[in-house]
Structure formats: C-alpha cells, structure tokens
Amino acid sequence: SGGTLALVTGVFEPLVRAVAVCASMDTIRLALRFEIRSLFRILPWKFLLSLGIGVLIAFASMARFFTWALECHPQETYSFFMGLVLASLIPLWKELPQKSWKEFLFLALGIPLAWGILQIVPMETPNNWYLSLISGAVAICAMILPGISGSFLLLVFGQYEYIWGAVADCARLHFTAQGLVTLGFAGAGAILALAVFVKLLSFLLGKYKSETLALLIGFMAGTLPRLWPYREYADFVIKKGKKVALSSRAVCPDHFTSADGWVLGAFVAGLVLVIAVELLLKRKNKSEQSGEDHA
C-alpha cells in the first residue's frame, strides 16, 4: 500500500493536509475563477510537485521492475516488504505523541480490522456505473490508508480488470465508450471520496493524532501475515490467459533449501533499509538542531 510507505517515510500527515487544502471550497472557488496567483499562495505546490515528480520517476523506473519481481520472484519480493513493514512499526510507535491505554486500544483494534478486510474473497461483478463509482471511492480511500491496497479492493469488488483495463486502453490511445464511462464514474467516485475522507483524516490527525496514528500502525501490523512469503494458493481463475489465484493461506516449508537463503536475505534487506533510513534521518535532525543551537 502506498499509504504504508507514506507513513514510513514521514510524508503521510503532510500529504493528508495538502490534499485537504486542494479539496477545500476556497481552492475550488479560486480554480473556477482562474485566480492562478492566489492558488499558488494557498496550495502547498512545492511539496505536491516534488511528490508528483517522485511518483513519475518511480513509475518510469521501478514499476516494471516490481511487476517482474512479483511475477518471477514473489517469495523474495513479499519477504522484502515484510521486513520493510515490520522494521517500520517500532520507530512509528516511538513517534506517537502519547502512549496511554487509548493508543494500545486503537492499535489492537486496527490489527483485526485490517486482517478481516484482507480475508474478503474477491467476487465477480458486472461493469455498471454505480459499481465503478463505489469502486473508485473505496479504492482511493484504501490507497491513503496504510496497509490496505486500493488494487486489492478493486479485486474484491470485481472491478480490477475493468478499471485498470480502461486505464491501459487510454494509455495506448485506444478510446472506447465503455472504457471512458468506466473511468469517468470511477474518477468521480475517487474525487468525491478523497474530498470527504481526507478532510475526515485531517480532522482526526488534528484532534486525535495519537489515537489515529495508533490505529493506522495497527492497520500496518494487521497486514503482516498477508506478506508471509510461503503461501498455498487456491480458487484459481483464468484471466487474459493467465492463471490467477483468488485466495491463499500461509504455510511453512517442509525443509529449507538454498533458495530460502534469498528469501531470508530479502527480509533482512527490508529491515536494514528502514534502519538505515531511520539512522540517516536522526543524524540529519541532530545536525540541523546543532546548527540552530550554534546560530
């Protein structure tokens, strides 16, 4: 989930605040009046621009790599992300403003909630306007929440192939009426949900920051079993000539081989990456603080 990495890298709260500003009535009013100079004054455009450039670079450089990695080396890839998420939980918990019984309660609530969502079995549904609208709304909320993948919930609603197929067609400049209608309603659902959901999140982070972050950390922890690299897949369907599993369960290997060393190495790499980033951030903060004290 992109929300997980946003929380890990410390851009989750600035991102929520930035989107809340973009979705505000003042911003919409200025945009309708084409008051560009005023828009630049109120929008955090530098932050959004740098984030957008990073997203584009990632799509151009890493998206194809991770697609290949998931198809050809799924165990190592899942193991890497498991190490990444697991190592992130401790520093995120340390950064909570408060650690009372309320935070522990919300953490404990987030774990089964996320795990329950991930146990939902994908369904087959028709491609109609209201399902595209609902799917777009649910998917965009899931993309913001740490631990829950928007693509996974599109699979649950049976809209993954319709929506991403329409996106792929448009990217190839192959426009169809059905594809444009699907994208139109999915996009409308995403925009409406984003405006409401981000404002809710922004309010919760402002008034109940510790409890909200504890719940989000619980969401992350609740998805860890899903990242277990050794799985047994069931309920297969054929989509576009490929065999796709609809459900899976975690298993333990009967015996370990040399290939499992790569799985373990990927897990350690995920752990080390987060620890290294954490140490670099601490060193950067210390140097900035010493610079301010010196000044």
Secondary structure, DSSP 8 states (H G I E B T S, - for coil): -HHHHHHHTT-HHHHHHHHHHHTSHHHHHHHHTT-HHHHHHHS-HHHHHHHHHHHHHHHHHTHHHHHHHHHH-HHHHHHHHHHHHHHHHHHHHHT-S--SHHHHHHHHHHHHHHHHHHT---------HHHHHHHHHHHHHHHHSTT--HHHHHHHTT-HHHHHHHHHHHHTT---HHHHHHHHHHHHHHHHHHHHHHHHHHHHHHHSHHHHHHHHHHHHHHTGGGG-S-EEEEEEEEETTEEEEEEEEE---SS--HHHHHHHHHHHHHHHHHHHHHHHHHHHHHHHHHHHHH-
